Amino acid sequence: MAEKLADVLAGLKSGIGAAVKTCNLLAIWEKVVDERVRKQTEAVKIRNRVLYVNARSSAWAQELSFLRAEFIKKFNNEAGAEVICDIRFKAGG
């Protein structure tokens, strides 16, 4: 059966809204870390309440992993809700 145009548009709107929300959440990373960390990292995605962050090197990824709990708390405070429960740091990318 053919879908109604309104249903198709509603689905597209929902998908676009989710993409915008994800982009806004990724931008929070830039707000909760200092300039030194910002220059060495990039938040790339959120999946299943896990924030994935690329770090410039394995040394940076290791160092940041020690601060994981602090970053999660700051991130969720900035978001106004508990949107992430973990952060995975990956070297390179």
PDB file of N, CA, C and O in Angstrom:
ATOM      1  N   MET A   1       0.825  -1.185   0.000  1.00  0.00           N
ATOM      2  CA  MET A   1       0.000   0.000   0.000  1.00  0.00           C
ATOM      3  C   MET A   1       0.870   1.249   0.000  1.00  0.00           C
ATOM      4  O   MET A   1       1.916   1.288   0.647  1.00  0.00           O
ATOM      5  N   ALA A   2       0.446   2.229  -0.701  1.00  0.00           N
ATOM      6  CA  ALA A   2       1.194   3.486  -0.764  1.00  0.00           C
ATOM      7  C   ALA A   2       1.007   4.260   0.537  1.00  0.00           C
ATOM      8  O   ALA A   2      -0.094   4.346   1.079  1.00  0.00           O
ATOM      9  N   GLU A   3       2.111   4.819   1.021  1.00  0.00           N
ATOM     10  CA  GLU A   3       2.039   5.641   2.227  1.00  0.00           C
ATOM     11  C   GLU A   3       1.499   7.016   1.879  1.00  0.00           C
ATOM     12  O   GLU A   3       1.712   7.527   0.779  1.00  0.00           O
ATOM     13  N   LYS A   4       0.807   7.595   2.820  1.00  0.00           N
ATOM     14  CA  LYS A   4       0.351   8.963   2.631  1.00  0.00           C
ATOM     15  C   LYS A   4       1.554   9.893   2.706  1.00  0.00           C
ATOM     16  O   LYS A   4       2.497   9.649   3.460  1.00  0.00           O
ATOM     17  N   LEU A   5       1.511  10.947   1.927  1.00  0.00           N
ATOM     18  CA  LEU A   5       2.591  11.926   1.916  1.00  0.00           C
ATOM     19  C   LEU A   5       2.829  12.490   3.313  1.00  0.00           C
ATOM     20  O   LEU A   5       3.975  12.715   3.704  1.00  0.00           O
ATOM     21  N   ALA A   6       1.776  12.717   4.053  1.00  0.00           N
ATOM     22  CA  ALA A   6       1.904  13.260   5.409  1.00  0.00           C
ATOM     23  C   ALA A   6       2.696  12.308   6.304  1.00  0.00           C
ATOM     24  O   ALA A   6       3.492  12.748   7.133  1.00  0.00           O
ATOM     25  N   ASP A   7       2.475  10.996   6.132  1.00  0.00           N
ATOM     26  CA  ASP A   7       3.206  10.013   6.931  1.00  0.00           C
ATOM     27  C   ASP A   7       4.687  10.000   6.566  1.00  0.00           C
ATOM     28  O   ASP A   7       5.549   9.906   7.440  1.00  0.00           O
ATOM     29  N   VAL A   8       4.975  10.095   5.272  1.00  0.00           N
ATOM     30  CA  VAL A   8       6.363  10.127   4.809  1.00  0.00           C
ATOM     31  C   VAL A   8       7.061  11.365   5.361  1.00  0.00           C
ATOM     32  O   VAL A   8       8.180  11.277   5.866  1.00  0.00           O
ATOM     33  N   LEU A   9       6.401  12.515   5.264  1.00  0.00           N
ATOM     34  CA  LEU A   9       6.989  13.758   5.761  1.00  0.00           C
ATOM     35  C   LEU A   9       7.184  13.721   7.272  1.00  0.00           C
ATOM     36  O   LEU A   9       8.178  14.239   7.781  1.00  0.00           O
ATOM     37  N   ALA A  10       6.252  13.119   7.986  1.00  0.00           N
ATOM     38  CA  ALA A  10       6.382  13.006   9.440  1.00  0.00           C
ATOM     39  C   ALA A  10       7.602  12.158   9.795  1.00  0.00           C
ATOM     40  O   ALA A  10       8.331  12.475  10.735  1.00  0.00           O
ATOM     41  N   GLY A  11       7.821  11.088   9.045  1.00  0.00           N
ATOM     42  CA  GLY A  11       8.996  10.242   9.272  1.00  0.00           C
ATOM     43  C   GLY A  11      10.285  10.991   9.006  1.00  0.00           C
ATOM     44  O   GLY A  11      11.250  10.865   9.761  1.00  0.00           O
ATOM     45  N   LEU A  12      10.305  11.771   7.932  1.00  0.00           N
ATOM     46  CA  LEU A  12      11.489  12.570   7.612  1.00  0.00           C
ATOM     47  C   LEU A  12      11.755  13.608   8.697  1.00  0.00           C
ATOM     48  O   LEU A  12      12.897  13.815   9.110  1.00  0.00           O
ATOM     49  N   LYS A  13      10.685  14.257   9.153  1.00  0.00           N
ATOM     50  CA  LYS A  13      10.826  15.276  10.195  1.00  0.00           C
ATOM     51  C   LYS A  13      11.389  14.657  11.469  1.00  0.00           C
ATOM     52  O   LYS A  13      12.243  15.249  12.128  1.00  0.00           O
ATOM     53  N   SER A  14      10.916  13.483  11.808  1.00  0.00           N
ATOM     54  CA  SER A  14      11.403  12.794  12.999  1.00  0.00           C
ATOM     55  C   SER A  14      12.888  12.472  12.869  1.00  0.00           C
ATOM     56  O   SER A  14      13.652  12.663  13.815  1.00  0.00           O
ATOM     57  N   GLY A  15      13.294  11.988  11.708  1.00  0.00           N
ATOM     58  CA  GLY A  15      14.701  11.661  11.470  1.00  0.00           C
ATOM     59  C   GLY A  15      15.587  12.884  11.520  1.00  0.00           C
ATOM     60  O   GLY A  15      16.679  12.842  12.088  1.00  0.00           O
ATOM     61  N   ILE A  16      15.128  13.970  10.932  1.00  0.00           N
ATOM     62  CA  ILE A  16      15.897  15.217  10.949  1.00  0.00           C
ATOM     63  C   ILE A  16      15.992  15.753  12.371  1.00  0.00           C
ATOM     64  O   ILE A  16      17.045  16.232  12.791  1.00  0.00           O
ATOM     65  N   GLY A  17      14.897  15.674  13.103  1.00  0.00           N
ATOM     66  CA  GLY A  17      14.902  16.136  14.492  1.00  0.00           C
ATOM     67  C   GLY A  17      15.895  15.360  15.341  1.00  0.00           C
ATOM     68  O   GLY A  17      16.590  15.939  16.176  1.00  0.00           O
ATOM     69  N   ALA A  18      15.964  14.052  15.132  1.00  0.00           N
ATOM     70  CA  ALA A  18      16.910  13.226  15.883  1.00  0.00           C
ATOM     71  C   ALA A  18      18.348  13.592  15.533  1.00  0.00           C
ATOM     72  O   ALA A  18      19.210  13.629  16.410  1.00  0.00           O
ATOM     73  N   ALA A  19      18.610  13.863  14.259  1.00  0.00           N
ATOM     74  CA  ALA A  19      19.962  14.242  13.827  1.00  0.00           C
ATOM     75  C   ALA A  19      20.370  15.579  14.440  1.00  0.00           C
ATOM     76  O   ALA A  19      21.507  15.741  14.882  1.00  0.00           O
ATOM     77  N   VAL A  20      19.449  16.529  14.466  1.00  0.00           N
ATOM     78  CA  VAL A  20      19.740  17.841  15.056  1.00  0.00           C
ATOM     79  C   VAL A  20      19.999  17.693  16.555  1.00  0.00           C
ATOM     80  O   VAL A  20      20.921  18.304  17.093  1.00  0.00           O
ATOM     81  N   LYS A  21      19.188  16.885  17.219  1.00  0.00           N
ATOM     82  CA  LYS A  21      19.365  16.669  18.659  1.00  0.00           C
ATOM     83  C   LYS A  21      20.736  16.058  18.941  1.00  0.00           C
ATOM     84  O   LYS A  21      21.416  16.466  19.883  1.00  0.00           O
ATOM     85  N   THR A  22      21.145  15.080  18.130  1.00  0.00           N
ATOM     86  CA  THR A  22      22.457  14.458  18.303  1.00  0.00           C
ATOM     87  C   THR A  22      23.572  15.472  18.106  1.00  0.00           C
ATOM     88  O   THR A  22      24.530  15.493  18.879  1.00  0.00           O
ATOM     89  N   CYS A  23      23.462  16.314  17.084  1.00  0.00           N
ATOM     90  CA  CYS A  23      24.480  17.349  16.843  1.00  0.00           C
ATOM     91  C   CYS A  23      24.568  18.305  18.025  1.00  0.00           C
ATOM     92  O   CYS A  23      25.661  18.687  18.443  1.00  0.00           O
ATOM     93  N   ASN A  24      23.422  18.687  18.557  1.00  0.00           N
ATOM     94  CA  ASN A  24      23.407  19.580  19.719  1.00  0.00           C
ATOM     95  C   ASN A  24      24.064  18.918  20.926  1.00  0.00           C
ATOM     96  O   ASN A  24      24.796  19.571  21.671  1.00  0.00           O
ATOM     97  N   LEU A  25      23.808  17.634  21.122  1.00  0.00           N
ATOM     98  CA  LEU A  25      24.414  16.928  22.243  1.00  0.00           C
ATOM     99  C   LEU A  25      25.922  16.800  22.056  1.00  0.00           C
ATOM    100  O   LEU A  25      26.679  16.955  23.014  1.00  0.00           O
ATOM    101  N   LEU A  26      26.362  16.520  20.834  1.00  0.00           N
ATOM    102  CA  LEU A  26      27.801  16.420  20.583  1.00  0.00           C
ATOM    103  C   LEU A  26      28.497  17.751  20.857  1.00  0.00           C
ATOM    104  O   LEU A  26      29.641  17.773  21.309  1.00  0.00           O
ATOM    105  N   ALA A  27      27.816  18.844  20.587  1.00  0.00           N
ATOM    106  CA  ALA A  27      28.393  20.173  20.825  1.00  0.00           C
ATOM    107  C   ALA A  27      28.620  20.433  22.313  1.00  0.00           C
ATOM    108  O   ALA A  27      29.439  21.278  22.676  1.00  0.00           O
ATOM    109  N   ILE A  28      27.909  19.724  23.166  1.00  0.00           N
ATOM    110  CA  ILE A  28      28.091  19.896  24.611  1.00  0.00           C
ATOM    111  C   ILE A  28      29.520  19.541  25.016  1.00  0.00           C
ATOM    112  O   ILE A  28      30.073  20.152  25.930  1.00  0.00           O
ATOM    113  N   TRP A  29      30.119  18.564  24.350  1.00  0.00           N
ATOM    114  CA  TRP A  29      31.497  18.177  24.673  1.00  0.00           C
ATOM    115  C   TRP A  29      32.416  19.397  24.650  1.00  0.00           C
ATOM    116  O   TRP A  29      33.259  19.572  25.529  1.00  0.00           O
ATOM    117  N   GLU A  30      32.237  20.235  23.631  1.00  0.00           N
ATOM    118  CA  GLU A  30      33.069  21.435  23.488  1.00  0.00           C
ATOM    119  C   GLU A  30      32.892  22.394  24.672  1.00  0.00           C
ATOM    120  O   GLU A  30      33.803  23.154  25.002  1.00  0.00           O
ATOM    121  N   LYS A  31      31.732  22.352  25.297  1.00  0.00           N
ATOM    122  CA  LYS A  31      31.447  23.252  26.419  1.00  0.00           C
ATOM    123  C   LYS A  31      32.005  22.747  27.746  1.00  0.00           C
ATOM    124  O   LYS A  31      32.345  23.545  28.619  1.00  0.00           O
ATOM    125  N   VAL A  32      32.099  21.431  27.902  1.00  0.00           N
ATOM    126  CA  VAL A  32      32.460  20.884  29.214  1.00  0.00           C
ATOM    127  C   VAL A  32      33.947  20.590  29.375  1.00  0.00           C
ATOM    128  O   VAL A  32      34.404  20.283  30.476  1.00  0.00           O
ATOM    129  N   VAL A  33      34.703  20.682  28.288  1.00  0.00           N
ATOM    130  CA  VAL A  33      36.148  20.465  28.398  1.00  0.00           C
ATOM    131  C   VAL A  33      36.879  21.781  28.166  1.00  0.00           C
ATOM    132  O   VAL A  33      36.357  22.692  27.524  1.00  0.00           O
ATOM    133  N   ASP A  34      38.089  21.867  28.695  1.00  0.00           N
ATOM    134  CA  ASP A  34      38.853  23.098  28.507  1.00  0.00           C
ATOM    135  C   ASP A  34      39.487  23.136  27.113  1.00  0.00           C
ATOM    136  O   ASP A  34      39.447  22.155  26.370  1.00  0.00           O
ATOM    137  N   GLU A  35      40.061  24.266  26.784  1.00  0.00           N
ATOM    138  CA  GLU A  35      40.602  24.485  25.437  1.00  0.00           C
ATOM    139  C   GLU A  35      41.689  23.476  25.082  1.00  0.00           C
ATOM    140  O   GLU A  35      41.766  23.018  23.941  1.00  0.00           O
ATOM    141  N   ARG A  36      42.511  23.136  26.035  1.00  0.00           N
ATOM    142  CA  ARG A  36      43.594  22.178  25.797  1.00  0.00           C
ATOM    143  C   ARG A  36      43.033  20.819  25.361  1.00  0.00           C
ATOM    144  O   ARG A  36      43.547  20.205  24.426  1.00  0.00           O
ATOM    145  N   VAL A  37      41.986  20.354  26.034  1.00  0.00           N
ATOM    146  CA  VAL A  37      41.351  19.079  25.688  1.00  0.00           C
ATOM    147  C   VAL A  37      40.596  19.213  24.370  1.00  0.00           C
ATOM    148  O   VAL A  37      40.640  18.308  23.537  1.00  0.00           O
ATOM    149  N   ARG A  38      39.910  20.328  24.175  1.00  0.00           N
ATOM    150  CA  ARG A  38      39.161  20.569  22.932  1.00  0.00           C
ATOM    151  C   ARG A  38      40.050  20.416  21.708  1.00  0.00           C
ATOM    152  O   ARG A  38      39.636  19.843  20.700  1.00  0.00           O
ATOM    153  N   LYS A  39      41.272  20.928  21.798  1.00  0.00           N
ATOM    154  CA  LYS A  39      42.194  20.877  20.655  1.00  0.00           C
ATOM    155  C   LYS A  39      42.682  19.465  20.357  1.00  0.00           C
ATOM    156  O   LYS A  39      43.161  19.195  19.255  1.00  0.00           O
ATOM    157  N   GLN A  40      42.565  18.571  21.318  1.00  0.00           N
ATOM    158  CA  GLN A  40      43.090  17.212  21.169  1.00  0.00           C
ATOM    159  C   GLN A  40      42.009  16.158  20.953  1.00  0.00           C
ATOM    160  O   GLN A  40      42.316  14.977  20.791  1.00  0.00           O
ATOM    161  N   THR A  41      40.732  16.582  20.948  1.00  0.00           N
ATOM    162  CA  THR A  41      39.638  15.607  20.887  1.00  0.00           C
ATOM    163  C   THR A  41      38.532  16.046  19.935  1.00  0.00           C
ATOM    164  O   THR A  41      38.452  17.203  19.523  1.00  0.00           O
ATOM    165  N   GLU A  42      37.686  15.080  19.604  1.00  0.00           N
ATOM    166  CA  GLU A  42      36.478  15.356  18.821  1.00  0.00           C
ATOM    167  C   GLU A  42      35.403  14.355  19.230  1.00  0.00           C
ATOM    168  O   GLU A  42      35.613  13.145  19.147  1.00  0.00           O
ATOM    169  N   ALA A  43      34.257  14.857  19.668  1.00  0.00           N
ATOM    170  CA  ALA A  43      33.114  13.994  19.959  1.00  0.00           C
ATOM    171  C   ALA A  43      32.508  13.590  18.621  1.00  0.00           C
ATOM    172  O   ALA A  43      32.195  14.451  17.798  1.00  0.00           O
ATOM    173  N   VAL A  44      32.340  12.281  18.396  1.00  0.00           N
ATOM    174  CA  VAL A  44      31.906  11.831  17.075  1.00  0.00           C
ATOM    175  C   VAL A  44      30.503  11.243  17.034  1.00  0.00           C
ATOM    176  O   VAL A  44      29.817  11.361  16.019  1.00  0.00           O
ATOM    177  N   LYS A  45      30.065  10.611  18.120  1.00  0.00           N
ATOM    178  CA  LYS A  45      28.705  10.057  18.100  1.00  0.00           C
ATOM    179  C   LYS A  45      28.266   9.695  19.506  1.00  0.00           C
ATOM    180  O   LYS A  45      29.070   9.566  20.429  1.00  0.00           O
ATOM    181  N   ILE A  46      26.960   9.537  19.629  1.00  0.00           N
ATOM    182  CA  ILE A  46      26.371   8.997  20.847  1.00  0.00           C
ATOM    183  C   ILE A  46      25.521   7.816  20.415  1.00  0.00           C
ATOM    184  O   ILE A  46      24.642   7.943  19.563  1.00  0.00           O
ATOM    185  N   ARG A  47      25.793   6.673  21.012  1.00  0.00           N
ATOM    186  CA  ARG A  47      25.018   5.475  20.692  1.00  0.00           C
ATOM    187  C   ARG A  47      24.769   4.715  21.989  1.00  0.00           C
ATOM    188  O   ARG A  47      25.698   4.434  22.746  1.00  0.00           O
ATOM    189  N   ASN A  48      23.511   4.389  22.233  1.00  0.00           N
ATOM    190  CA  ASN A  48      23.125   3.658  23.447  1.00  0.00           C
ATOM    191  C   ASN A  48      23.659   4.321  24.718  1.00  0.00           C
ATOM    192  O   ASN A  48      24.168   3.661  25.624  1.00  0.00           O
ATOM    193  N   ARG A  49      23.526   5.653  24.752  1.00  0.00           N
ATOM    194  CA  ARG A  49      23.920   6.472  25.903  1.00  0.00           C
ATOM    195  C   ARG A  49      25.424   6.475  26.155  1.00  0.00           C
ATOM    196  O   ARG A  49      25.871   6.805  27.253  1.00  0.00           O
ATOM    197  N   VAL A  50      26.204   6.108  25.141  1.00  0.00           N
ATOM    198  CA  VAL A  50      27.663   6.150  25.233  1.00  0.00           C
ATOM    199  C   VAL A  50      28.169   7.214  24.266  1.00  0.00           C
ATOM    200  O   VAL A  50      27.841   7.194  23.079  1.00  0.00           O
ATOM    201  N   LEU A  51      28.967   8.140  24.782  1.00  0.00           N
ATOM    202  CA  LEU A  51      29.592   9.175  23.963  1.00  0.00           C
ATOM    203  C   LEU A  51      30.937   8.647  23.479  1.00  0.00           C
ATOM    204  O   LEU A  51      31.759   8.198  24.278  1.00  0.00           O
ATOM    205  N   TYR A  52      31.156   8.704  22.172  1.00  0.00           N
ATOM    206  CA  TYR A  52      32.421   8.262  21.577  1.00  0.00           C
ATOM    207  C   TYR A  52      33.238   9.494  21.213  1.00  0.00           C
ATOM    208  O   TYR A  52      32.767  10.385  20.506  1.00  0.00           O
ATOM    209  N   VAL A  53      34.475   9.527  21.710  1.00  0.00           N
ATOM    210  CA  VAL A  53      35.352  10.676  21.511  1.00  0.00           C
ATOM    211  C   VAL A  53      36.674  10.198  20.918  1.00  0.00           C
ATOM    212  O   VAL A  53      37.321   9.302  21.461  1.00  0.00           O
ATOM    213  N   ASN A  54      37.065  10.799  19.807  1.00  0.00           N
ATOM    214  CA  ASN A  54      38.378  10.529  19.230  1.00  0.00           C
ATOM    215  C   ASN A  54      39.393  11.451  19.883  1.00  0.00           C
ATOM    216  O   ASN A  54      39.156  12.651  20.024  1.00  0.00           O
ATOM    217  N   ALA A  55      40.523  10.885  20.278  1.00  0.00           N
ATOM    218  CA  ALA A  55      41.625  11.650  20.860  1.00  0.00           C
ATOM    219  C   ALA A  55      42.799  11.623  19.891  1.00  0.00           C
ATOM    220  O   ALA A  55      42.959  10.676  19.120  1.00  0.00           O
ATOM    221  N   ARG A  56      43.605  12.654  19.934  1.00  0.00           N
ATOM    222  CA  ARG A  56      44.720  12.790  18.997  1.00  0.00           C
ATOM    223  C   ARG A  56      45.739  11.651  19.108  1.00  0.00           C
ATOM    224  O   ARG A  56      46.359  11.277  18.112  1.00  0.00           O
ATOM    225  N   SER A  57      45.912  11.101  20.307  1.00  0.00           N
ATOM    226  CA  SER A  57      46.904  10.037  20.497  1.00  0.00           C
ATOM    227  C   SER A  57      46.419   9.066  21.568  1.00  0.00           C
ATOM    228  O   SER A  57      45.465   9.344  22.293  1.00  0.00           O
ATOM    229  N   SER A  58      47.093   7.924  21.652  1.00  0.00           N
ATOM    230  CA  SER A  58      46.736   6.953  22.687  1.00  0.00           C
ATOM    231  C   SER A  58      47.040   7.504  24.082  1.00  0.00           C
ATOM    232  O   SER A  58      46.351   7.171  25.046  1.00  0.00           O
ATOM    233  N   ALA A  59      48.067   8.342  24.188  1.00  0.00           N
ATOM    234  CA  ALA A  59      48.376   8.965  25.482  1.00  0.00           C
ATOM    235  C   ALA A  59      47.225   9.862  25.931  1.00  0.00           C
ATOM    236  O   ALA A  59      46.846   9.849  27.102  1.00  0.00           O
ATOM    237  N   TRP A  60      46.672  10.639  25.005  1.00  0.00           N
ATOM    238  CA  TRP A  60      45.527  11.492  25.338  1.00  0.00           C
ATOM    239  C   TRP A  60      44.317  10.643  25.712  1.00  0.00           C
ATOM    240  O   TRP A  60      43.632  10.938  26.691  1.00  0.00           O
ATOM    241  N   ALA A  61      44.051   9.601  24.948  1.00  0.00           N
ATOM    242  CA  ALA A  61      42.905   8.734  25.238  1.00  0.00           C
ATOM    243  C   ALA A  61      43.035   8.135  26.638  1.00  0.00           C
ATOM    244  O   ALA A  61      42.059   8.082  27.386  1.00  0.00           O
ATOM    245  N   GLN A  62      44.224   7.690  26.985  1.00  0.00           N
ATOM    246  CA  GLN A  62      44.470   7.109  28.304  1.00  0.00           C
ATOM    247  C   GLN A  62      44.270   8.145  29.410  1.00  0.00           C
ATOM    248  O   GLN A  62      43.601   7.873  30.406  1.00  0.00           O
ATOM    249  N   GLU A  63      44.844   9.315  29.236  1.00  0.00           N
ATOM    250  CA  GLU A  63      44.725  10.381  30.237  1.00  0.00           C
ATOM    251  C   GLU A  63      43.260  10.784  30.444  1.00  0.00           C
ATOM    252  O   GLU A  63      42.808  10.953  31.577  1.00  0.00           O
ATOM    253  N   LEU A  64      42.535  10.932  29.349  1.00  0.00           N
ATOM    254  CA  LEU A  64      41.131  11.337  29.442  1.00  0.00           C
ATOM    255  C   LEU A  64      40.275  10.263  30.102  1.00  0.00           C
ATOM    256  O   LEU A  64      39.297  10.576  30.781  1.00  0.00           O
ATOM    257  N   SER A  65      40.640   9.002  29.906  1.00  0.00           N
ATOM    258  CA  SER A  65      39.851   7.926  30.509  1.00  0.00           C
ATOM    259  C   SER A  65      39.870   8.011  32.038  1.00  0.00           C
ATOM    260  O   SER A  65      38.919   7.582  32.692  1.00  0.00           O
ATOM    261  N   PHE A  66      40.940   8.559  32.607  1.00  0.00           N
ATOM    262  CA  PHE A  66      41.002   8.728  34.059  1.00  0.00           C
ATOM    263  C   PHE A  66      40.016   9.794  34.547  1.00  0.00           C
ATOM    264  O   PHE A  66      39.634   9.800  35.718  1.00  0.00           O
ATOM    265  N   LEU A  67      39.611  10.685  33.659  1.00  0.00           N
ATOM    266  CA  LEU A  67      38.688  11.775  34.006  1.00  0.00           C
ATOM    267  C   LEU A  67      37.257  11.496  33.544  1.00  0.00           C
ATOM    268  O   LEU A  67      36.401  12.379  33.591  1.00  0.00           O
ATOM    269  N   ARG A  68      37.004  10.273  33.100  1.00  0.00           N
ATOM    270  CA  ARG A  68      35.711   9.884  32.524  1.00  0.00           C
ATOM    271  C   ARG A  68      34.527  10.284  33.410  1.00  0.00           C
ATOM    272  O   ARG A  68      33.588  10.920  32.932  1.00  0.00           O
ATOM    273  N   ALA A  69      34.561   9.921  34.681  1.00  0.00           N
ATOM    274  CA  ALA A  69      33.425  10.193  35.582  1.00  0.00           C
ATOM    275  C   ALA A  69      33.146  11.688  35.689  1.00  0.00           C
ATOM    276  O   ALA A  69      31.990  12.111  35.696  1.00  0.00           O
ATOM    277  N   GLU A  70      34.202  12.479  35.771  1.00  0.00           N
ATOM    278  CA  GLU A  70      34.039  13.937  35.847  1.00  0.00           C
ATOM    279  C   GLU A  70      33.400  14.480  34.568  1.00  0.00           C
ATOM    280  O   GLU A  70      32.508  15.326  34.628  1.00  0.00           O
ATOM    281  N   PHE A  71      33.859  13.992  33.412  1.00  0.00           N
ATOM    282  CA  PHE A  71      33.299  14.448  32.136  1.00  0.00           C
ATOM    283  C   PHE A  71      31.828  14.051  31.994  1.00  0.00           C
ATOM    284  O   PHE A  71      31.017  14.838  31.507  1.00  0.00           O
ATOM    285  N   ILE A  72      31.485  12.842  32.416  1.00  0.00           N
ATOM    286  CA  ILE A  72      30.089  12.384  32.331  1.00  0.00           C
ATOM    287  C   ILE A  72      29.194  13.294  33.169  1.00  0.00           C
ATOM    288  O   ILE A  72      28.129  13.715  32.718  1.00  0.00           O
ATOM    289  N   LYS A  73      29.630  13.589  34.374  1.00  0.00           N
ATOM    290  CA  LYS A  73      28.842  14.456  35.262  1.00  0.00           C
ATOM    291  C   LYS A  73      28.655  15.839  34.647  1.00  0.00           C
ATOM    292  O   LYS A  73      27.538  16.356  34.617  1.00  0.00           O
ATOM    293  N   LYS A  74      29.738  16.445  34.157  1.00  0.00           N
ATOM    294  CA  LYS A  74      29.647  17.774  33.540  1.00  0.00           C
ATOM    295  C   LYS A  74      28.756  17.749  32.301  1.00  0.00           C
ATOM    296  O   LYS A  74      27.950  18.656  32.094  1.00  0.00           O
ATOM    297  N   PHE A  75      28.902  16.713  31.480  1.00  0.00           N
ATOM    298  CA  PHE A  75      28.123  16.600  30.249  1.00  0.00           C
ATOM    299  C   PHE A  75      26.634  16.533  30.570  1.00  0.00           C
ATOM    300  O   PHE A  75      25.837  17.275  29.994  1.00  0.00           O
ATOM    301  N   ASN A  76      26.261  15.651  31.483  1.00  0.00           N
ATOM    302  CA  ASN A  76      24.850  15.496  31.840  1.00  0.00           C
ATOM    303  C   ASN A  76      24.290  16.751  32.503  1.00  0.00           C
ATOM    304  O   ASN A  76      23.134  17.107  32.274  1.00  0.00           O
ATOM    305  N   ASN A  77      25.092  17.421  33.319  1.00  0.00           N
ATOM    306  CA  ASN A  77      24.647  18.684  33.921  1.00  0.00           C
ATOM    307  C   ASN A  77      24.362  19.722  32.841  1.00  0.00           C
ATOM    308  O   ASN A  77      23.348  20.417  32.896  1.00  0.00           O
ATOM    309  N   GLU A  78      25.247  19.826  31.871  1.00  0.00           N
ATOM    310  CA  GLU A  78      25.064  20.787  30.775  1.00  0.00           C
ATOM    311  C   GLU A  78      23.845  20.429  29.927  1.00  0.00           C
ATOM    312  O   GLU A  78      23.131  21.318  29.460  1.00  0.00           O
ATOM    313  N   ALA A  79      23.603  19.130  29.725  1.00  0.00           N
ATOM    314  CA  ALA A  79      22.461  18.676  28.924  1.00  0.00           C
ATOM    315  C   ALA A  79      21.144  18.838  29.675  1.00  0.00           C
ATOM    316  O   ALA A  79      20.081  18.913  29.058  1.00  0.00           O
ATOM    317  N   GLY A  80      21.209  18.892  30.994  1.00  0.00           N
ATOM    318  CA  GLY A  80      19.992  19.016  31.790  1.00  0.00           C
ATOM    319  C   GLY A  80      19.279  17.701  32.011  1.00  0.00           C
ATOM    320  O   GLY A  80      18.145  17.679  32.489  1.00  0.00           O
ATOM    321  N   ALA A  81      19.938  16.600  31.665  1.00  0.00           N
ATOM    322  CA  ALA A  81      19.370  15.265  31.845  1.00  0.00           C
ATOM    323  C   ALA A  81      20.505  14.256  31.759  1.00  0.00           C
ATOM    324  O   ALA A  81      21.595  14.571  31.281  1.00  0.00           O
ATOM    325  N   GLU A  82      20.245  13.058  32.219  1.00  0.00           N
ATOM    326  CA  GLU A  82      21.259  12.012  32.130  1.00  0.00           C
ATOM    327  C   GLU A  82      21.198  11.385  30.739  1.00  0.00           C
ATOM    328  O   GLU A  82      20.505  10.390  30.523  1.00  0.00           O
ATOM    329  N   VAL A  83      21.924  11.972  29.811  1.00  0.00           N
ATOM    330  CA  VAL A  83      21.872  11.510  28.416  1.00  0.00           C
ATOM    331  C   VAL A  83      22.989  10.535  28.081  1.00  0.00           C
ATOM    332  O   VAL A  83      22.866   9.759  27.132  1.00  0.00           O
ATOM    333  N   ILE A  84      24.083  10.561  28.847  1.00  0.00           N
ATOM    334  CA  ILE A  84      25.142   9.573  28.631  1.00  0.00           C
ATOM    335  C   ILE A  84      25.470   8.884  29.951  1.00  0.00           C
ATOM    336  O   ILE A  84      25.333   9.468  31.026  1.00  0.00           O
ATOM    337  N   CYS A  85      25.903   7.635  29.848  1.00  0.00           N
ATOM    338  CA  CYS A  85      26.301   6.896  31.045  1.00  0.00           C
ATOM    339  C   CYS A  85      27.758   6.457  30.955  1.00  0.00           C
ATOM    340  O   CYS A  85      28.317   5.948  31.927  1.00  0.00           O
ATOM    341  N   ASP A  86      28.377   6.652  29.786  1.00  0.00           N
ATOM    342  CA  ASP A  86      29.780   6.276  29.614  1.00  0.00           C
ATOM    343  C   ASP A  86      30.384   7.106  28.486  1.00  0.00           C
ATOM    344  O   ASP A  86      29.672   7.665  27.651  1.00  0.00           O
ATOM    345  N   ILE A  87      31.708   7.171  28.483  1.00  0.00           N
ATOM    346  CA  ILE A  87      32.449   7.811  27.395  1.00  0.00           C
ATOM    347  C   ILE A  87      33.541   6.843  26.978  1.00  0.00           C
ATOM    348  O   ILE A  87      34.272   6.318  27.818  1.00  0.00           O
ATOM    349  N   ARG A  88      33.647   6.610  25.684  1.00  0.00           N
ATOM    350  CA  ARG A  88      34.713   5.763  25.142  1.00  0.00           C
ATOM    351  C   ARG A  88      35.674   6.644  24.370  1.00  0.00           C
ATOM    352  O   ARG A  88      35.283   7.351  23.441  1.00  0.00           O
ATOM    353  N   PHE A  89      36.925   6.594  24.760  1.00  0.00           N
ATOM    354  CA  PHE A  89      37.965   7.380  24.100  1.00  0.00           C
ATOM    355  C   PHE A  89      38.752   6.472  23.170  1.00  0.00           C
ATOM    356  O   PHE A  89      39.153   5.372  23.551  1.00  0.00           O
ATOM    357  N   LYS A  90      38.971   6.938  21.950  1.00  0.00           N
ATOM    358  CA  LYS A  90      39.697   6.163  20.948  1.00  0.00           C
ATOM    359  C   LYS A  90      40.814   7.029  20.379  1.00  0.00           C
ATOM    360  O   LYS A  90      40.603   8.200  20.062  1.00  0.00           O
ATOM    361  N   ALA A  91      41.991   6.451  20.253  1.00  0.00           N
ATOM    362  CA  ALA A  91      43.115   7.182  19.666  1.00  0.00           C
ATOM    363  C   ALA A  91      42.949   7.256  18.157  1.00  0.00           C
ATOM    364  O   ALA A  91      42.558   6.281  17.515  1.00  0.00           O
ATOM    365  N   GLY A  92      43.248   8.415  17.601  1.00  0.00           N
ATOM    366  CA  GLY A  92      43.152   8.595  16.153  1.00  0.00           C
ATOM    367  C   GLY A  92      41.732   8.801  15.703  1.00  0.00           C
ATOM    368  O   GLY A  92      40.848   9.127  16.495  1.00  0.00           O
ATOM    369  N   GLY A  93      41.528   8.607  14.426  1.00  0.00           N
ATOM    370  CA  GLY A  93      40.167   8.707  13.907  1.00  0.00           C
ATOM    371  C   GLY A  93      39.958   9.978  13.254  1.00  0.00           C
ATOM    372  O   GLY A  93      38.865  10.242  12.754  1.00  0.00           O
TER     373      GLY A  93
END
